[in-house]
Amino acid sequence: MSDKGPIGAIFDWDGVVIDSSAHHEESWERLAKETGYHLPPGHFKKGFGMKNEFIIPNLLQWTTDPAEIERLSQRKETLYREIVLEWGLKPLSGVVPWLNQLQEAGIPCAIGSSTHRLNIETGLASIGLRDRFKVIITAEDVSHGKPDPEVFLKAAGRLGVPPERCVVFEDALVGIEAAHRGGMKVVAVATTNSIELLKGADLALHQLDELSVDRLRGLIGDSPEARSE
């Protein structure tokens, strides 16, 4: 903690802590096989980051019936969790060393994600990092998705840290926008986008352990560390 008060670290989930894109793609494949619905070519890349409730009626054009959309969406997420348990998950490279640094520095961590809570809890149990996160804010906790800053503002509030003292770790452009709209600094990780596409962030890295706690403090003005590469 600095004399200016505590710092909060808020992490997006998929693409920052873990990468479960293959698990999600397989869950759609299994759902299609189970239900007899057709998956159009390139559907997964086109629907990446979109909610099931949009993908099913619009991208896949499976049904417009709200009850059926909900049933299919819930089943897809159940299949995803089964695949996580079947295949396992690993933290992305650099995540554990960086979480270790934050823990040693006494900086509290949160997850702020539009992912469903059960998916995150299942994933955290799989990678053994549940105790590293003081707060978890998920799809069930918010009314508005990114780029609305609600998910990050709620995470900051639960951490008890002012937004301007929080740094968000993101991989997506909408997440970068959401963090900035919430008055927070953003460190982007080049997992799903290239470094070049992440220039809107305050700092862009290939993996999280390229960062130091001193540099993190520098981002929010607690030290003279450089603010960008």
MIDREN-736081 format. One record per residue: residue number from 1; residue in three letters; chain; x, y, z of N, C-alpha, C in turn. Coordinates in steps of 0.02 Angstrom, whole numbers, plus 50000, padded with zeros to 5 digits. Layout:
REM MIDREN-736081
lumvo	pavo	zakol	nX	nY	nZ	caX	caY	caZ	cX	cY	cZ
NUM	ALA	A	X	Y	Z	X	Y	Z	X	Y	Z
...
REM end
This chain:
REM MIDREN-736081
lumvo	pavo	zakol	nX	nY	nZ	caX	caY	caZ	cX	cY	cZ
1	MET	A	50042	49940	50000	50000	50000	50000	50044	50062	50000
2	SER	A	50027	50112	49960	50064	50175	49960	50031	50224	50007
3	ASP	A	50064	50283	50017	50034	50333	50060	49974	50366	50028
4	LYS	A	49963	50352	49964	49904	50379	49930	49844	50332	49936
5	GLY	A	49853	50276	49969	49799	50229	49977	49812	50164	49941
6	PRO	A	49767	50115	49948	49776	50050	49917	49770	50052	49841
7	ILE	A	49797	50001	49810	49790	49990	49738	49749	49927	49729
8	GLY	A	49706	49926	49678	49668	49867	49662	49687	49840	49593
9	ALA	A	49689	49775	49586	49704	49742	49522	49642	49703	49501
10	ILE	A	49614	49720	49443	49553	49688	49418	49568	49652	49353
11	PHE	A	49554	49588	49351	49570	49546	49294	49507	49525	49256
12	ASP	A	49508	49534	49190	49461	49498	49148	49480	49424	49156
13	TRP	A	49436	49379	49135	49447	49308	49147	49476	49273	49085
14	ASP	A	49434	49257	49037	49456	49218	48980	49498	49262	48933
15	GLY	A	49558	49240	48918	49604	49279	48877	49654	49318	48918
16	VAL	A	49644	49320	48984	49691	49354	49028	49719	49306	49080
17	VAL	A	49675	49273	49117	49697	49223	49167	49704	49155	49135
18	ILE	A	49655	49136	49093	49657	49072	49058	49637	49084	48985
19	ASP	A	49646	49033	48943	49621	49034	48875	49581	48970	48865
20	SER	A	49514	48977	48865	49472	48918	48856	49432	48921	48791
21	SER	A	49460	48955	48741	49425	48961	48677	49412	48892	48645
22	ALA	A	49461	48847	48651	49451	48779	48623	49395	48743	48659
23	HIS	A	49389	48753	48724	49337	48722	48764	49268	48748	48743
24	HIS	A	49264	48814	48731	49201	48843	48709	49182	48818	48639
25	GLU	A	49230	48815	48594	49216	48792	48527	49191	48720	48528
26	GLU	A	49223	48678	48568	49201	48608	48574	49131	48603	48604
27	SER	A	49114	48648	48650	49047	48645	48680	48993	48661	48629
28	TRP	A	49006	48706	48582	48958	48719	48528	48953	48658	48482
29	GLU	A	49009	48627	48468	49009	48567	48425	48967	48512	48456
30	ARG	A	48976	48501	48521	48938	48449	48556	48864	48466	48560
31	LEU	A	48849	48530	48570	48779	48550	48573	48744	48539	48506
32	ALA	A	48778	48556	48452	48750	48546	48385	48738	48472	48372
33	LYS	A	48786	48431	48390	48779	48358	48380	48721	48330	48422
34	GLU	A	48715	48355	48482	48663	48332	48528	48593	48352	48506
35	THR	A	48587	48411	48477	48521	48438	48460	48503	48430	48387
36	GLY	A	48553	48417	48344	48539	48411	48273	48540	48477	48236
37	TYR	A	48556	48531	48271	48562	48597	48238	48627	48600	48198
38	HIS	A	48626	48643	48147	48685	48651	48103	48728	48710	48125
39	LEU	A	48794	48700	48125	48841	48755	48139	48869	48780	48073
40	PRO	A	48857	48843	48055	48885	48870	47993	48960	48878	47997
41	PRO	A	48995	48874	47940	49068	48882	47939	49089	48949	47969
42	GLY	A	49142	48947	48009	49168	49009	48038	49127	49039	48094
43	HIS	A	49078	49001	48119	49033	49029	48169	49069	49050	48233
44	PHE	A	49120	49012	48253	49151	49025	48318	49189	49091	48317
45	LYS	A	49227	49102	48264	49265	49164	48259	49218	49224	48254
46	LYS	A	49164	49216	48216	49116	49271	48209	49081	49287	48274
47	GLY	A	49069	49236	48315	49032	49246	48377	49076	49257	48437
48	PHE	A	49142	49261	48427	49188	49266	48484	49173	49328	48525
49	GLY	A	49161	49318	48590	49148	49374	48635	49075	49394	48640
50	MET	A	49032	49365	48597	48961	49380	48600	48925	49334	48649
51	LYS	A	48868	49357	48673	48829	49317	48720	48789	49264	48682
52	ASN	A	48779	49207	48715	48740	49153	48685	48672	49176	48662
53	GLU	A	48642	49221	48701	48574	49246	48687	48571	49284	48621
54	PHE	A	48629	49309	48598	48632	49342	48533	48653	49291	48479
55	ILE	A	48701	49249	48496	48728	49201	48447	48674	49154	48421
56	ILE	A	48635	49125	48467	48588	49072	48448	48535	49096	48398
57	PRO	A	48501	49153	48409	48450	49173	48360	48478	49211	48300
58	ASN	A	48533	49246	48308	48557	49290	48255	48613	49261	48213
59	LEU	A	48665	49237	48245	48722	49210	48208	48709	49140	48183
60	LEU	A	48685	49097	48228	48672	49027	48210	48603	49019	48179
61	GLN	A	48558	49064	48196	48488	49062	48171	48455	48995	48187
62	TRP	A	48465	48972	48248	48436	48908	48269	48363	48916	48289
63	THR	A	48348	48968	48327	48279	48979	48350	48273	49051	48375
64	THR	A	48211	49076	48374	48198	49142	48402	48153	49137	48464
65	ASP	A	48136	49076	48483	48094	49065	48542	48135	49077	48606
66	PRO	A	48115	49126	48647	48154	49143	48707	48167	49084	48753
67	ALA	A	48117	49042	48763	48126	48985	48809	48176	48935	48781
68	GLU	A	48174	48923	48715	48221	48877	48684	48291	48906	48682
69	ILE	A	48296	48972	48671	48362	49005	48673	48393	48996	48742
70	GLU	A	48353	49006	48794	48379	48999	48862	48400	48927	48876
71	ARG	A	48360	48879	48854	48376	48809	48865	48441	48790	48830
72	LEU	A	48448	48811	48767	48509	48796	48730	48570	48830	48761
73	SER	A	48561	48892	48782	48616	48929	48813	48640	48895	48877
74	GLN	A	48593	48875	48919	48611	48841	48981	48645	48774	48968
75	ARG	A	48620	48738	48918	48650	48674	48901	48721	48683	48874
76	LYS	A	48730	48734	48833	48797	48748	48806	48847	48760	48863
77	GLU	A	48827	48799	48913	48872	48814	48969	48885	48752	49012
78	THR	A	48834	48709	49019	48844	48646	49056	48896	48603	49019
79	LEU	A	48889	48599	48953	48938	48561	48913	49008	48590	48920
80	TYR	A	49012	48657	48920	49077	48690	48928	49110	48669	48994
81	ARG	A	49072	48670	49048	49100	48651	49113	49121	48578	49115
82	GLU	A	49083	48536	49081	49101	48465	49077	49168	48457	49040
83	ILE	A	49177	48496	48988	49239	48493	48948	49298	48519	48989
84	VAL	A	49287	48572	49028	49340	48597	49072	49363	48543	49121
85	LEU	A	49315	48507	49150	49332	48453	49196	49366	48395	49160
86	GLU	A	49345	48384	49098	49372	48328	49058	49443	48343	49032
87	TRP	A	49452	48403	49005	49517	48422	48975	49564	48456	49024
88	GLY	A	49536	48488	49074	49576	48530	49119	49589	48599	49089
89	LEU	A	49618	48642	49130	49636	48710	49109	49705	48726	49137
90	LYS	A	49739	48773	49106	49802	48798	49133	49800	48874	49133
91	PRO	A	49831	48905	49184	49837	48978	49182	49881	48997	49123
92	LEU	A	49868	49054	49093	49911	49078	49040	49981	49093	49067
93	SER	A	50030	49088	49023	50099	49100	49043	50107	49169	49074
94	GLY	A	50141	49171	49131	50153	49235	49165	50102	49253	49218
95	VAL	A	50044	49219	49218	49991	49237	49265	50010	49222	49337
96	VAL	A	50034	49161	49350	50049	49142	49420	50106	49184	49449
97	PRO	A	50162	49194	49412	50214	49238	49439	50189	49308	49455
98	TRP	A	50146	49335	49412	50119	49402	49423	50073	49404	49484
99	LEU	A	50030	49354	49491	49987	49350	49550	50029	49343	49613
100	ASN	A	50085	49307	49609	50130	49301	49666	50158	49369	49686
101	GLN	A	50179	49408	49636	50205	49475	49649	50153	49519	49684
102	LEU	A	50091	49516	49658	50038	49557	49687	50023	49536	49758
103	GLN	A	50023	49470	49770	50009	49445	49837	50064	49468	49886
104	GLU	A	50126	49463	49865	50182	49485	49907	50179	49559	49922
105	ALA	A	50152	49598	49875	50147	49671	49884	50084	49691	49921
106	GLY	A	50041	49643	49936	49979	49658	49972	49927	49694	49930
107	ILE	A	49929	49684	49865	49881	49716	49819	49823	49668	49808
108	PRO	A	49762	49687	49828	49704	49642	49820	49683	49635	49747
109	CYS	A	49661	49575	49730	49643	49560	49661	49569	49542	49655
110	ALA	A	49540	49560	49598	49471	49542	49582	49468	49516	49511
111	ILE	A	49415	49478	49497	49397	49460	49428	49335	49500	49410
112	GLY	A	49337	49532	49351	49279	49568	49326	49265	49544	49255
113	SER	A	49214	49502	49247	49204	49468	49183	49129	49459	49169
114	SER	A	49113	49458	49105	49043	49445	49084	49030	49370	49078
115	THR	A	49079	49329	49098	49071	49256	49099	49024	49237	49156
116	HIS	A	48989	49180	49149	48945	49156	49202	48986	49133	49262
117	ARG	A	48958	49145	49321	48994	49130	49384	49015	49056	49389
118	LEU	A	48971	49010	49372	48988	48939	49377	49048	48922	49333
119	ASN	A	49052	48954	49274	49109	48941	49230	49174	48963	49262
120	ILE	A	49173	49023	49293	49233	49049	49325	49252	49007	49385
121	GLU	A	49203	48991	49426	49217	48950	49486	49245	48882	49466
122	THR	A	49217	48852	49413	49243	48788	49389	49315	48795	49364
123	GLY	A	49328	48849	49327	49395	48861	49301	49445	48874	49356
124	LEU	A	49427	48915	49405	49472	48930	49460	49489	48868	49501
125	ALA	A	49439	48825	49510	49452	48762	49545	49500	48718	49505
126	SER	A	49493	48719	49439	49535	48679	49396	49608	48701	49398
127	ILE	A	49620	48767	49402	49688	48793	49401	49715	48808	49471
128	GLY	A	49674	48800	49522	49696	48807	49590	49713	48878	49612
129	LEU	A	49677	48927	49585	49693	48997	49601	49636	49034	49636
130	ARG	A	49587	48998	49661	49528	49032	49691	49548	49079	49747
131	ASP	A	49597	49060	49787	49615	49100	49846	49652	49164	49828
132	ARG	A	49671	49172	49764	49707	49232	49744	49661	49292	49731
133	PHE	A	49597	49279	49725	49550	49332	49707	49501	49346	49763
134	LYS	A	49505	49406	49790	49463	49427	49846	49391	49437	49824
135	VAL	A	49382	49458	49762	49316	49476	49735	49308	49445	49666
136	ILE	A	49247	49420	49651	49231	49396	49584	49165	49426	49563
137	ILE	A	49166	49466	49509	49105	49496	49481	49094	49463	49413
138	THR	A	49033	49436	49403	49018	49397	49343	48956	49423	49308
139	ALA	A	48936	49387	49255	48877	49407	49216	48815	49416	49259
140	GLU	A	48809	49375	49311	48750	49377	49354	48746	49440	49397
141	ASP	A	48802	49476	49402	48806	49535	49447	48794	49601	49412
142	VAL	A	48789	49600	49345	48785	49663	49308	48726	49663	49260
143	SER	A	48704	49724	49243	48649	49732	49195	48675	49751	49126
144	HIS	A	48735	49778	49123	48763	49803	49060	48830	49771	49046
145	GLY	A	48839	49749	48984	48903	49719	48963	48953	49772	48943
146	LYS	A	49015	49751	48936	49068	49796	48911	49049	49818	48840
147	PRO	A	49062	49879	48820	49108	49928	48850	49079	49970	48908
148	ASP	A	49019	49955	48931	48996	49988	48992	49043	49968	49049
149	PRO	A	49062	50015	49092	49111	50000	49145	49082	49967	49207
150	GLU	A	49018	49949	49206	48985	49924	49267	49023	49868	49301
151	VAL	A	49046	49818	49263	49079	49760	49293	49142	49780	49331
152	PHE	A	49180	49827	49303	49242	49848	49336	49228	49894	49395
153	LEU	A	49178	49937	49388	49160	49981	49444	49135	49941	49504
154	LYS	A	49096	49889	49490	49073	49846	49545	49131	49810	49578
155	ALA	A	49178	49787	49538	49237	49753	49566	49277	49800	49610
156	ALA	A	49287	49862	49586	49323	49911	49626	49286	49925	49692
157	GLY	A	49220	49932	49687	49180	49945	49746	49186	49890	49798
158	ARG	A	49184	49827	49774	49190	49770	49820	49260	49765	49850
159	LEU	A	49310	49785	49811	49378	49786	49838	49388	49842	49889
160	GLY	A	49344	49893	49884	49352	49951	49927	49407	49998	49904
161	VAL	A	49420	49999	49839	49473	50040	49810	49441	50088	49759
162	PRO	A	49457	50153	49762	49429	50200	49713	49448	50180	49642
163	PRO	A	49404	50191	49593	49419	50172	49523	49486	50199	49498
164	GLU	A	49502	50261	49516	49565	50291	49492	49627	50259	49522
165	ARG	A	49617	50216	49572	49673	50179	49603	49675	50106	49581
166	CYS	A	49633	50090	49531	49630	50021	49505	49662	50016	49437
167	VAL	A	49694	49958	49425	49720	49942	49359	49685	49879	49335
168	VAL	A	49659	49883	49274	49623	49827	49243	49669	49791	49195
169	PHE	A	49665	49724	49195	49704	49682	49149	49656	49652	49099
170	GLU	A	49665	49668	49035	49617	49650	48983	49652	49624	48921
171	ASP	A	49614	49590	48878	49640	49568	48813	49598	49594	48756
172	ALA	A	49540	49624	48772	49491	49642	48720	49483	49718	48716
173	LEU	A	49469	49742	48655	49461	49814	48644	49402	49842	48683
174	VAL	A	49347	49804	48687	49289	49829	48724	49305	49833	48799
175	GLY	A	49348	49788	48823	49368	49789	48893	49412	49849	48908
176	ILE	A	49457	49865	48862	49499	49925	48870	49456	49987	48874
177	GLU	A	49407	49991	48829	49361	50049	48829	49322	50052	48894
178	ALA	A	49298	49995	48917	49258	49993	48979	49299	50018	49038
179	ALA	A	49361	49996	49043	49404	50017	49099	49416	50092	49097
180	HIS	A	49432	50118	49039	49444	50190	49033	49381	50230	49048
181	ARG	A	49323	50205	49026	49261	50240	49042	49246	50239	49116
182	GLY	A	49273	50190	49152	49266	50187	49224	49319	50226	49262
183	GLY	A	49364	50260	49226	49415	50300	49258	49475	50260	49282
184	MET	A	49487	50201	49253	49541	50158	49274	49596	50153	49222
185	LYS	A	49655	50135	49243	49710	50121	49197	49703	50049	49172
186	VAL	A	49731	50036	49113	49724	49970	49082	49792	49943	49059
187	VAL	A	49806	49882	49079	49862	49844	49051	49832	49791	49006
188	ALA	A	49850	49792	48942	49823	49744	48894	49873	49688	48882
189	VAL	A	49847	49627	48875	49888	49568	48863	49873	49543	48793
190	ALA	A	49925	49532	48753	49917	49513	48683	49906	49438	48676
191	THR	A	49848	49415	48697	49830	49344	48690	49782	49334	48632
192	THR	A	49730	49376	48628	49680	49369	48575	49686	49425	48523
193	ASN	A	49726	49476	48538	49739	49530	48491	49814	49544	48490
194	SER	A	49838	49573	48436	49909	49590	48431	49924	49652	48472
195	ILE	A	49988	49660	48489	50010	49719	48526	49989	49783	48489
196	GLU	A	49994	49782	48423	49978	49841	48383	49905	49862	48391
197	LEU	A	49860	49813	48399	49789	49828	48406	49771	49852	48477
198	LEU	A	49818	49845	48523	49804	49860	48594	49834	49927	48616
199	LYS	A	49851	49969	48568	49884	50032	48584	49840	50080	48624
200	GLY	A	49775	50067	48625	49730	50108	48665	49738	50098	48740
201	ALA	A	49772	50044	48759	49785	50030	48830	49841	50075	48855
202	ASP	A	49846	50082	48921	49900	50122	48950	49967	50085	48943
203	LEU	A	49963	50019	48938	50023	49978	48930	50001	49913	48897
204	ALA	A	50039	49889	48848	50023	49825	48815	50083	49778	48821
205	LEU	A	50069	49716	48842	50121	49666	48855	50104	49601	48819
206	HIS	A	50155	49559	48811	50143	49492	48785	50119	49445	48839
207	GLN	A	50144	49453	48900	50120	49414	48956	50130	49454	49021
208	LEU	A	50092	49436	49072	50087	49478	49131	50151	49484	49172
209	ASP	A	50193	49433	49172	50253	49437	49214	50307	49482	49184
210	GLU	A	50292	49515	49128	50337	49567	49103	50330	49631	49145
211	LEU	A	50278	49633	49185	50263	49691	49226	50294	49684	49295
212	SER	A	50306	49741	49328	50330	49741	49397	50281	49782	49439
213	VAL	A	50282	49770	49505	50238	49807	49549	50256	49881	49548
214	ASP	A	50320	49897	49544	50341	49968	49540	50311	50001	49478
215	ARG	A	50312	49965	49423	50284	49994	49361	50209	50001	49367
216	LEU	A	50176	49954	49400	50105	49959	49412	50089	50022	49452
217	ARG	A	50129	50034	49504	50120	50095	49543	50131	50157	49501
218	GLY	A	50179	50153	49455	50193	50209	49411	50134	50226	49366
219	LEU	A	50096	50176	49346	50038	50188	49303	49987	50233	49336
220	ILE	A	49980	50226	49402	49931	50267	49437	49962	50326	49474
221	GLY	A	50026	50340	49458	50058	50400	49483	50090	50394	49551
222	ASP	A	50104	50333	49574	50134	50324	49640	50211	50323	49639
223	SER	A	50240	50322	49578	50313	50322	49574	50332	50352	49507
224	PRO	A	50394	50369	49497	50415	50399	49434	50426	50349	49378
225	GLU	A	50405	50285	49387	50414	50235	49334	50382	50259	49269
226	ALA	A	50413	50240	49213	50385	50257	49148	50316	50227	49139
227	ARG	A	50274	50262	49103	50205	50240	49096	50193	50201	49033
228	SER	A	50241	50197	48989	50231	50157	48928	50299	50134	48903
229	GLU	A	50295	50087	48855	50358	50060	48828	50394	50115	48788
REM end
